[in-house]
Amino acid sequence: MTENNAEPVSITRFYRERKARKEAESLLEDKSLKLYNSNLQLKELANSQEKMILERTKDLELAKNEALASSKTKSEFVAVMSHEIRTPINGVLGSLSLLSSHLSTKKAKELFDIALTWST
């Protein structure tokens, strides 16, 4: 090859490589922009999810507190009702015990034994 032939080949090659580099840079810029936008969308979604999680956690905490209060109220009610039922029954049992010493007939003693057995 002569020097004249070598020069146009290297100029052509230079322009071809320059064009390829510009296309690669353009493609890289487009992909970078898409990646940046996708990253922004992911951040927005993560923030949205975090907000939703905080709201649900708050709702669950509220529901838990309401359930605990309800359970406490139920326990107090059962304790009071148990006392209110036991107190008169103890009076009835005491009266039956006093009555047992004053029974004179066999039938009365049988009825008393039935009542005493049923109440305990």
C-alpha positions in Angstrom: 0.0 0.0 0.0 1.1 3.5 -0.6 0.8 6.3 1.8 -2.1 7.8 -0.2 -4.2 4.6 0.2 -3.4 4.2 3.9 -4.7 7.7 4.7 -8.2 7.3 3.4 -8.6 3.9 5.2 -7.5 5.4 8.5 -9.8 8.4 8.1 -12.7 6.1 7.2 -11.9 3.9 10.2 -11.7 7.0 12.4 -15.2 8.2 11.4 -16.6 4.7 11.7 -15.2 4.3 15.2 -16.4 7.8 16.2 -19.9 7.0 15.0 -19.9 3.7 16.9 -18.6 5.4 20.0 -21.4 8.1 19.7 -24.0 5.3 19.3 -22.6 3.5 22.3 -22.6 6.6 24.4 -26.2 7.4 23.3 -27.3 3.9 24.1 -25.5 4.1 27.5 -27.2 7.4 28.2 -30.6 6.0 27.4 -30.1 2.9 29.6 -28.7 5.1 32.4 -31.8 7.4 32.2 -34.1 4.3 32.2 -32.3 2.9 35.2 -32.4 6.2 37.0 -36.2 6.5 36.4 -36.7 2.9 37.5 -34.8 3.6 40.7 -37.0 6.6 41.4 -40.1 4.5 41.0 -38.7 1.8 43.3 -37.9 4.5 45.9 -41.5 5.8 45.7 -42.9 2.3 46.0 -40.7 1.5 49.0 -41.8 4.7 50.7 -45.4 3.9 49.9 -45.0 0.3 51.3 -43.3 1.7 54.4 -46.2 4.1 55.0 -48.7 1.3 54.6 -46.8 -0.9 57.0 -46.7 1.8 59.6 -50.4 2.4 59.3 -51.2 -1.3 59.6 -48.9 -1.7 62.5 -50.7 1.2 64.2 -54.1 -0.4 63.4 -52.9 -3.7 64.8 -51.6 -2.1 68.0 -54.9 -0.4 68.5 -56.8 -3.7 67.9 -54.5 -5.5 70.4 -55.1 -2.8 73.0 -58.8 -3.1 72.5 -58.7 -6.9 72.8 -56.7 -6.7 76.0 -59.1 -4.2 77.5 -62.0 -6.4 76.5 -60.3 -9.4 78.1 -59.7 -7.5 81.3 -63.4 -6.4 81.4 -64.5 -10.0 80.9 -62.3 -11.3 83.6 -63.5 -8.7 86.1 -67.1 -9.5 85.2 -66.6 -13.3 85.6 -64.9 -12.7 89.0 -67.8 -10.5 90.2 -70.4 -12.9 89.0 -68.6 -15.8 90.6 -68.7 -14.0 93.9 -72.3 -13.0 93.5 -73.3 -16.6 92.9 -71.1 -18.2 95.5 -72.3 -15.9 98.3 -76.0 -16.9 98.3 -75.1 -20.6 97.6 -72.9 -20.6 100.7 -75.9 -19.2 102.7 -78.2 -22.0 101.3 -75.6 -24.7 102.2 -75.3 -23.2 105.7 -79.0 -23.2 106.2 -79.2 -26.8 105.0 -76.6 -27.8 107.5 -78.6 -26.2 110.3 -81.8 -27.8 109.1 -80.3 -31.3 109.1 -80.1 -31.3 112.9 -83.9 -30.6 113.1 -85.1 -33.3 110.7 -87.3 -35.9 112.3 -88.8 -38.1 109.6 -86.9 -40.5 107.3 -88.5 -38.9 104.2 -87.3 -35.4 105.3 -83.8 -36.7 105.8 -83.8 -38.3 102.3 -84.9 -35.0 100.7 -82.3 -33.2 102.7 -79.6 -35.6 101.5 -80.7 -35.1 97.8 -80.6 -31.3 98.2 -77.2 -31.4 99.9 -75.8 -33.7 97.2 -77.2 -31.6 94.4 -75.8 -28.3 95.8 -72.2 -29.5 96.3 
